[in-house]
Amino acid sequence: MSTHLKQIAKDASVVGGATLLSRVLGFFRDVVVAYVLGAGPAADAFYVAYRLPNTLRRLFAEGSMTMAFVPVFSDLREKQGDEAAFAMTRSALVWLLAVLGVVTALAMAFARPITYLVAPGFADDPALMELTTGLVRIVFPYIIQISIVALCMGALNAMGHFLAPALATSELNTVIILGCGVAWLFGLDVPQALAWSVLAGGMGQMLMQQPALRRFGFTWIGPWRLLDPGVVRMGRLMLPTVFGAAIYQLNILVGTLLASFLAAGSISALYYADRLVQFPLGVFGVAVGTVALPSLARLAAAGEHVEFKRTLMASLRLTLFICLPATAGLAALAWPMVDVLFGRGAFTPEAADATARALVAYAAGLPAFACVRPLVSAFYALHDTKTPVRAGFWSMLANVALGASLMLPMGHVGLALATSLSSWLNVWLLGRALTAKAGPWFAPGRTTAVSALLSLAVGLAAWLTPVGPWAALGLIAVWATGYMLLAFVFRVEEARMLGDFVLRRLTRRARSGS
C-alpha cells in the first residue's frame, strides 16, 4: 500500500467527517429558516439574493479557482520552494480583490436590474422587489469573502492540511442559525438578519484559515507581483474550468426545463431525490476527489508518472469501495427513506413514490458522479483543463438527448436515468482520454469486484428485510457494519486501510483522555 494512498484515505476521512457535520448543520439551518420565514415572499427574497454570490462561488471560487490554483502552487513549491509559492498566493489575492471588487461594486450599483433578471416575477410586487434588491446589496460582497476562503483552501490543501477548510461551511451554517434565532427572539427583520449573518459567517470562514496558514510559515505581508508567472498560468487554467462549471449548471437548467413539460410535481420529485443522492456524494465522493488533487499535483510536478497513475487508481478504488454500498442502500431503501424524511403534511404518498423512483434512477449513477471528481483532478494535476470540459460538453449533449428520449416513456424517472447514464459516459470519456495522455492506468483489481458483490448482497438483504420504514432506516448501521466486516473477511485492502486509520484515531483519543 503506497504512502500516498494511506494519506489520501486519512485526509478523505477528515474531509468526509467535516462534510457530514456541515450537511447536518445545513439541514438544521434549513429547518430553522423554514420555521422562522416559512415559504413566503420574505424567504423567496432572501434565497434569490443569496443565490447570486452562491452561483458565482460555484463557478469561480471553490470550483475553477481552487482546481487551477493547487497544481500551479504545488509545482512552484516543488521546483522553486515555499517563498515562490507564497508570493504567487499573495499575487493571486491582489488580482482577486481587484476583479471581484469591481464586480461587487457594479452588482451593488445595479442591484435592481440584476434582481429583475434573476426573478422577473418580483416586478409585480414593488415591496418584494425592494426587499430583494436591498438584500442583494448586503449579501453580494460574500463572493469576495468566499473567494479568499477558496484561495486559502487551495494553499492549505496543497500543503496537506484539510481540516480548517473543510469546517468552513459548518461555521457559516452555525452563524446563519444563530443570526436567524437572534432575529426571531428579539423581533428583528429576519431577512436582513440572515443577509448580515452570511457576511459575518464569511468573515469567520476567512479567519478560520489564518492560524493553519501561519503554522506553515505563510503571511499575507511579503513579496508579490502583479504579473506573477504563476498567476498567469493559473488564469490560463481557470478559463476552461469556468466553462466546465457552467456546463454543470446548464445540465441542471436543462433537466428542470424538460421536467417542466411533465406532470406537476416532477421537478420537486427530482429535486428531493437529488438532495438524497448528494448526501453520500458530498460526504464521501467529493472528499476523495478533494484530497486526491494535491497528491496527484505533487506527483505530476515531481515527474513520478508511475506513482501518479497508481495513486489515481487507488483513489478510484477507495471511492468505489465507499460508493458501491451507498448505491445499493439508496436503491434498496429508497421508499422507506423518502417516507421517513419527507412523508408528512402536503407530501402525499404519490409524491413519495415519484421521489423514490427518481432516487433509484439517480442511485445508478452515484459511482460515476463520485469517480468524475478524482479523474478531473488527475487532468488538472497535469495542467490539462480542456479535456474535462470537452468530456463534460459531450456528456451534457448526451444528457439532453437521453432525457428527451426517456422522458416520454418513463416520465421524470427517465430524466434521472439520463443524468446517470450521461455521467457514466463522462467517466468513460475521461478514462479514455487519460489513457491516451498518460498511458495505461486502469487496474481495478479484485477488491473492486469483491466490493461490488458485497454491496449487492447487502442491498438485497436490506430490500428483503420485512420491517417498517423507521426500522429499515435504523438498520442502515447494521448493514454498513456487515459490509465492513465482510470486506475484512475477504481481505479488501480499502477496508483494512480505513479500519486501521479509525483504530489509530480512537487509540490516540483514549490515550489523550487517560
HELIX and SHEET records of a PDB file:
HELIX    1   1 THR A    3  LEU A   37  1                                  35    
HELIX    2   2 PRO A   41  LEU A   56  1                                  16    
HELIX    3   3 ARG A   57  MET A   65  3                                   9    
HELIX    4   4 THR A   66  GLN A   80  1                                  15    
HELIX    5   5 ASP A   82  ALA A  109  1                                  28    
HELIX    6   6 ALA A  111  VAL A  118  1                                   8    
HELIX    7   7 PRO A  120  ASP A  124  5                                   5    
HELIX    8   8 PRO A  126  VAL A  139  1                                  14    
HELIX    9   9 TYR A  142  ALA A  158  1                                  17    
HELIX   10  10 LEU A  163  PHE A  186  1                                  24    
HELIX   11  11 VAL A  190  ARG A  215  1                                  26    
HELIX   12  12 PRO A  229  ALA A  259  1                                  31    
HELIX   13  13 SER A  266  PRO A  280  1                                  15    
HELIX   14  14 LEU A  281  GLY A  285  3                                   5    
HELIX   15  15 VAL A  286  ALA A  302  1                                  17    
HELIX   16  16 HIS A  305  ALA A  332  1                                  28    
HELIX   17  17 ALA A  334  PHE A  342  1                                   9    
HELIX   18  18 PRO A  349  ALA A  363  1                                  15    
HELIX   19  19 LEU A  366  ALA A  381  1                                  16    
HELIX   20  20 LYS A  386  MET A  410  1                                  25    
HELIX   21  21 HIS A  412  ALA A  438  1                                  27    
HELIX   22  22 GLY A  445  LEU A  464  1                                  20    
HELIX   23  23 PRO A  469  GLY A  474  1                                   6    
HELIX   24  24 ILE A  476  VAL A  489  1                                  14    
HELIX   25  25 GLU A  493  GLY A  513  1                                  21    
END                                                                             
